[in-house]
Amino acid sequence: MAFWDMWRGMARKTAHGTDPKDTTFPEDKGAVTKESIQGELQGVEDAKFTVVKIGEETGTLIYLTTMVDVKVLQNLVLDPLSRMRGGSVQDVLKTAELVPSDDLPKLVHDIVSGWTALLLPKRRLILKINTFSAPQRSIDTTENETTVLGPQDAFTETLQTNLSLIKRRIRSPQLKHKTLMLGTDTRNEVAVIYMQNLANQENVERVIHRLQNVEYTGFFGLAVLKQMIEDKPYSPFPQFMITSRPDHAIQNLLDGRVAVIMNGSPEAVLSPASFFEMFMSPEDMYNRWTTASLLRTIRFGGFFITVLLTSSYVSVLTYHPEMLPPALLTLLSESRSKVPFPPVIEVLLIELTIEVLREAGARMPSKIGQTLGIVGGIVIGTAAVEAGLASNILIVLVAISALLSFLPTNYLMSNASRFVRYVFIIAAGFLGMFGQALALAWLMAHLSAVTSLGTPYLSPVPRTWSDISNSILRVPLNYMMKRSGVSRAKRSLTRPTGEE
């Protein structure tokens, strides 16, 4: 009989690949034990397994020394346990949460996120306590969206801090947020925030749907995630607004938009957005309507001037010199008398030089970068004119074009204008003003085809005329009572046709 039982046990082990009495049987791999956690954290040098005594019972504390401050651990866990004289551990550790015995992956993720696990085998009790106390950057002012008027605080790299900055301004139960875990390796927290009574639910579901379908190893910035959920990823134009100012995020939430913030990123993504909103500043709402309208007009007009200015120089000098007054044409001819290159090569040479100076100044330490940008531009520009490599008039035009490219409040829109400028220059070099007209037609057709969460990118033009009250011109606040048509978009949850 003993031989028969032994043979039957060996047969079961062969059939299933393991002994049914073995604790490592696949269906038990999710069980939470000290050994299973050690296996998951094998090679993690900052993982700490500390034995604690609760009366006559022995337990195990598991945490990461780089994510947990010893003083916080002492105050929240060790001191209350040392004073325990019977009773329930949960009554002593009031902030502790009960962990299911079969949820090993979730517990390991919490441990590497700064939680402390307490294992009490005799009581068959598994608890976790939020002891995260890693160094964090304090709330400071923003460097990219500075304003004279309005609040000066900015988002930080901590998700909870950013949620607090928003919720302390909107004290309403209608403000909702849904937290998602993204990144197969980083498992980063992303929060989708919206006003339930104002936001279009289709837009909310569309954002959540796209986020849940993103497959990527890890996200190190919200700007990276934004590119993966845009409608037209091949477009050079940003389709979502990105801001580091809580007041700007609040304005959009109260307008029915959807905000996305991510742990580790000091920005918020706002959607849907339109082309015109890329030229709006948060300070516009604090200024008088006359000043805000003037500044918006300058920013918007500066975009088209920066893409047309140097390309028009190429067109006129190459194909259409008769369009200039004789005095101005004579001045340009004298300025280019020593230049051996055709206008298109001359313009591209100077434009690329400016790009090199701008990129080098951005990568160097701040003090050196400022000196390089100012002194380098003056020295190189003067030397290029004296050497006969460029005309002095072109240096002025390129400098104006470079300054105008920084007028949009959205940095990504500034980069897009620089790219589009090269398209216009090359088109002008081949076909003159006819090439510029073709490039302008392509630009308008492309902008008309781009969408943001299914909403036309050129809104409010295809929308209602009431939305124009807060577009290029900003009317007095007394007349701005309705939410914009962008936030009231009605589209299906699927992406537009042809979208990847």
Disulfide bonds with the S-S distance in Angstrom:
none
